[in-house]
Each structure stands twice: as structure tokens, then as C-alpha cells.
Amino acid sequence: MFAKATKNFLRDIDDGGELISVSSLNDSDKAQLLSVVAKKRRFWCWQKSKYHFSSCACLLGDVLTEEKAVKPVVVESEFVKYEGKSDDVIQGNVDADFGTFHGTAIGTGRVESKSSFGNLRKQEVDMQHLMKDVQDRKINLHHPFIRQLHENKNDVLCVLKEKIVTTQKCVISEHSQTEETFGSKLGVKAKMVKVSVTENGNFIKDENTVLEIPAPTSIAYGVVELFVKCDGHFEFCLLSEKQGGFEKESSEKHQCTNPVLYNSPSLCDWDVVDGLRDVSVDGQPVPSNTALSVLKSDILEFTKRFDLLKELSETQCEELYNLLCEILDDGQIVTQIQAVVEDICLGSKPGLTSLNELTFPQKEYAQKILSLVGYDMQNEKLIEPSKKDLITAFHILTSALDEMPDSALTILGACCKLHLLPALCALPNITSDEGLCSRTEPLLSDLIDQGTFQIVQRLFALCNMRLEMNKKAMHVVTFKDPGFLPLILYIAMSGFHALIKNLKI
């Protein structure tokens, strides 16, 4: 819940900016100015980098060759007073707001939620002073943290240069809302996380309140990347186009993946400094104001691996499909499963301790899902080594789901329950280069109903696509600067569709 609250906060005030949300209270304690941070680039072009603090809480001065403390000049200022309010309505008939998406229900209900971290402050390092302070000093390449970071050629050394902290005690609560009779056929669960400031120590708790955080607590931070030369000299990457990393020692390239599990270097080719080569749409995010047809080759390139899901029996496919649909309203399980699968694909021991953050029912879902794709969590090994390609395919699916907004995951679950995936997956292949498709197209018959159409329209909007319909045709194009979200949505839908192609669901 803490991770979701901080993520929502950044989505509201710094979407697409340079700040990084703090994902756990433990990391909040580690988020000190001048902390060294490992930036880990990922497998697929659509995945955002992950940031990890050193387990020994190292500061920049700790990883330099000279044993001399680095004392930053810190500038502190008012950042923002953050208050959010939502009014969630359930009423009528497939056409109102519920939870985090637009639809209609039988009956009426209203949930009003407020989110407030209160008055926030920014603490940042004076970079000019810092650069003078560390001038001519070197990174100690033999320091354990640096040595391990350097071994993974795709990782980047960063330094925490700014952070956003609370000034008041806050309570984070989660409200779960379930409506099982939408349109007489659609059941949807929605979870809302809200943050409330406690005034004078007073707070009226309800049954959903589970977490109280003290002040000051770090909820977001920013880093500056370092470019480290072979002799240990380094420079701060102050321009956005300047990338950090370790200087090349040769012209060789390094595969980011475990060769045992991955046999497609063209999809995941790491350069020692420059990192992952984006492959989608000629190395660029999805183009602006463009028809879905432009994504056909890229969708196929990634989703052809979903044919491996045919290795599962019909019963296993159905069980996996149903379990995945159940967790789509809970982004925390999706994130933790993705983390375990990624560790498996790297050939490293999965960080299963992160699953301890899940409740018992959540953990049961995770164990069942991983078991179905061939991984035994209890003994931490592949059940059948010959099924390693199945884990690869599943990794593509979970990586896409993990990058989707939580609200979009909820609506995707609704689309699965309404059996809309065949129609949605057909759209890129039957729309023109202008994004048009006739309403009389038989494959789209399930989307014509006004209520159903509005649900799909909301899903597309959350994934940066505009879907419209008139009496003659449907029209779908990407937003301006859509990023990778349209491709991510289609990879996720294709994975679910692959599981049910041969089932009578």
C-alpha cells in the first residue's frame, strides 16, 4: 500500500518526470542524500528501470578511494501541499464510475476518498558544491558494492541528489469495494488507497486502515547518474541525453539475459554503457496519433512466444487464466510475481523475501500461478527444466502487466470477464492505416453495445489510445507521445488470449 500511495502521488504531480517513488518504508530509511543507488536496466524496451539501494547504506564518500567524508550543501524548500479527492459512484446500468473505472452497475453506492500527504518539503544537494568537493577523486572499483555493480554490465551507478519528505504523520488505508452484478453479468473488484494526515494525533480509523507513517518519511527521490572510467575517474551526467555506466574495456557486447533461458539476443542486446537497445517501432516508443496497424509487427515479435503456452494442458490453461484474472485488481501481487519471474530468468535466486509483504491469500495466488508455469517456490527451482521456455513466455506477459496502470489492470479484468479479448486482439489487423474499421465487421460485434464500448474506451484511454465510434465505423489511434503503453496493453491482452484460444470460456 505504501508503494501504491507513493506511486499515485508521483503520477499526479510528476508523471513522466525525474522523480522515483519510494517503494517501501525500509527504502525510505535508506533514501539519504548522497546515498549510492544501483540503476538496473531491464529486459524489454517497455520496462522502466529499477533502482536499488545498497544493503550496507553506502554514501558516495564510502565508495571513493580517499577516506575523506563528503559533506554536501543541502538546500531545503517547500515542495507542495498534496491533497487528492475522488468521488466514486456506483449506480445505474453499465455507465457510471466505479472504483477506478467507468462502467454501470445495478444499484447505487458512493465512496468518497481523500488522499493527503500534507505539506511536503524538498531536500536537494547543491551540485556545484558537490562537484568541487569530489573533484579529482576516484571511485574505488574494488569496493564490494561497486565491484558487484560493475559485474552486471547493464547496471548504472547513481547518487541520490534530492528527496521529497513528509512533515506530518500520515495514515495509509486501503478500501476494497466489490460489485458483483454489473450489467447483470460483470463482477468487478476495485481497490482504492488513500492517505490522510493526522491532526494533533487524532485519526478515526476504519477496518481498512493498516499503515501509519511518521514524519519525516521520504516518499520520492531523484538521482544523478555517474559515468565511471576504467581508472576510477568519474563524471556526473547532468544532461538528460548523457547516460551513465562503466566505460567500455573492449568492443564486446554483453547479453543481459541468462543464455540458458533466452535465445533471442536481437530482442535484448546490451551495450556496456548504453544499455538496452529499444526494438519497438524502430527503436522509438509508439508514434503519436497513429493507427494500431503500425504495431502489428511488434506485437507479433513479442507475442509469438505465447505459443509456448500450448505446452500447458487445457485444465492448466484455464486455471492459470482464471488466477491471473483474479489478481488484476491487485497490482501488488502482479509486481511481486513479475519480480520473482525476472530473477528466475536472470538465473539468480529469486528475491522471495519480497513476497513476505503479501498477505496469506495473496501469497497463495502467487504460489499457484508460479507452480502452473513450472516453478516450485518452496524448493526454489524449476519443476521441469525442459519447460524453461515457458517461463520466458510468462516473463513477457508479467512484464507487460507490471508496467500497466493499476486502473487499467482492473478494466482489463472486466474485459476478460466480458469475453472481449478476441475482438480487441483483432483490432490491429482489421483497422486501416487511418485507424478506421467498419461497425459491420463481424469480429467487432461484441464491442458494439454502448456499455461495453465505454468500458473498452476507458481501457484504451488509460493506455494512451483514443477509441471512438459513430454509426458507420470505429476509429482508434494513439495519443500524442503515447510511450509504450499501447504496445504493452496489446502484449498483455495477447497473453491472456493465448491462454483461452482453445478453451470454451
QUIQUIJO-V780992 format. One line per field, one symbol per residue. ss: DSSP state (H for helix, E for strand, L for the rest). A space follows every 50 residues. Layout:
BEGIN
ss = ???
END
This chain:
BEGIN
ss = LHHHHHHHHHHHHLLLLLLEELLLHHHHHHLLLLEEEEEELLLLLLLLLE EEELLLLLEHHHHELLLLLLLLLEEEEEEEEEEEEEEEEELLLLLEEELL EEELLLLLEEEEEEEEEEEEEEEEELHHHHHHHLLLLLELLLLHHHHHHH HLLLEEEEEEEEEEEELLLEEEEEEEEEEEEELLLEEEEEEEEEEEELEL LELLLLLLEEEEELLLLEEEEEEEEEEELLLLLEEELLLLLLLLEELLLL LLLEELLLLLLLLLLLLLEEELLLEELLLLLLLLLLLLLLEHHHHHHHHH HHHHHHHHHHHLLHHHHHHHHHHHHHHLLLHHHHHHHHHHHHHHHHLLLL LHHHHHHLLHHHHHHHHHHHHHLLEELLLLEELLHHHHHHHHHHHHHHHH HHHLLHHHHHHHHHHHHLLLHHHHHHHHHHLLLLLEEELLLHHHHHHLLH HHHHHHHHHHHHLLEEEEELLLEEEEEELLLLLLHHHHHHHHHHHHHHHH LLLLL
END
